[in-house]
Amino acid sequence: MVEIWSNAAGMPNQVARRAERAEAAGYDGITMVDSQNLSGDTYIALAMAAISTERIKLATGVTNPFTRHPAVTASSIATVQALSNGRAMLGIGRGDSALAHIGYAPAPVKVFEKYLERVQGYLRGDEVPFDETANVEELELADRPTASRIEWIRPGRYPKVPVDVAATGPKVIAASARHADRITFAVGADVERIRWGIEVAKEARKAVGLPPEMPFGAYVNVVAHDDPEVGRRLGEGGLSLFARFSAMHGTAVGPTTDEERRVMEGIRDAYDMTRHSRTGSAQAAVITPEFADQFGIFGPPSYCIERLKELVDLGLDRLVVVRTSAGADPEEAARAEKRFEEEVLPALR
């Protein structure tokens, strides 16, 4: 059965209530943004959610390979795993707003892949070699560690935290297929684009002697509203965020029409990181109704159900639903979210 996840920012005074509400509404999991300049700390938020809920799964949505050493990342999410009795997941990508707001671009794919290897080692309780830049010998200690291990993570003490990669381009999909436990595609809600991502992952696994099958999911922009145009306006900030990933470095990736490529690359060129994921931003203004209908899902509950079931039929076992955007009309947004929870969510069970 497919899992349906919600997402949230870790604002300190709201996070526990958001997690409790998501659990009560019937979601299977919730992701917490990791963007230190735009929201509270993701691991504190997840810890608060862990002690405020009983059933719902908890994940970073998503962290990156730059702002924390892999040992710190592994220890943090393993702490959430312990607090939640095994409900944690590490969601990770190359980095976006968290890096942009401290002056950096997303991590190169080779750096990201190496980080994946190292964080997986820490989460298994393995001994992980020091980085090439390690210089602890300068302390001239009587004795010292010669490699790194998180001593309190031992096999059998807690279930290993699964690592899930938010992936868009073919190189990241392939690296994830080799080293992650699962992949959640950030390529929109178009069947052909997700089918392409699945095939890229399977081929990468076969190339290194791994079985082609692994768990797959997708981030999907969905707003349930009887007027699709109103739905698009409510969700345009998040839609622009995810569409930009497909043209992050100037050229659209994956199967696209000429019109889709024009819009993706236009969003990339117009992107204002000071209005990241917000309705009414310059990047949101580039979105056309036709593009929104293909890349996202905006319309009455029955239409949303039909489109989401098409994605599930591809073999996805997890959908992270990105709903209304920051800056959207709060009353309209609340009504749309209620429609999704009461009409769409139960129909996907």
Number of C-alpha atoms within 10 A of each C-alpha: 9 16 17 19 23 22 22 21 21 28 18 14 10 12 23 21 14 20 29 18 13 21 21 13 15 17 22 19 24 26 27 29 26 28 24 16 13 16 17 19 18 28 20 17 28 31 22 20 26 26 14 17 19 13 17 21 24 31 29 26 25 22 25 27 23 17 16 11 13 21 18 14 20 24 18 17 25 24 21 27 25 17 17 23 15 18 20 30 23 27 26 24 22 23 23 21 20 23 20 15 15 11 8 13 14 19 18 12 15 12 13 22 21 13 20 24 17 23 23 22 20 25 26 20 19 19 15 18 13 15 10 6 6 10 9 12 11 7 8 8 9 5 7 10 10 12 12 16 20 18 11 12 20 16 12 8 9 15 18 20 23 18 22 27 30 24 26 26 20 17 16 23 24 24 22 27 28 22 19 23 18 20 29 27 26 24 29 24 24 19 19 16 19 25 15 14 25 27 15 19 25 19 17 22 21 14 13 11 10 14 12 16 14 16 16 23 27 23 23 25 28 30 31 32 25 16 11 19 15 18 24 29 24 30 31 30 29 23 31 29 20 24 29 23 23 25 23 20 12 15 13 22 18 19 16 15 8 9 12 20 19 17 22 27 23 19 27 24 17 15 20 15 15 12 16 19 25 25 25 17 20 18 29 27 16 21 22 13 13 11 18 26 16 14 22 28 28 29 21 20 23 14 17 21 20 14 18 18 15 14 22 20 11 15 14 24 17 22 24 25 20 20 26 30 23 19 16 18 13 13 9 15 24 12 13 23 19 14 18 23 19 13 17 21 17 13 14 15 9
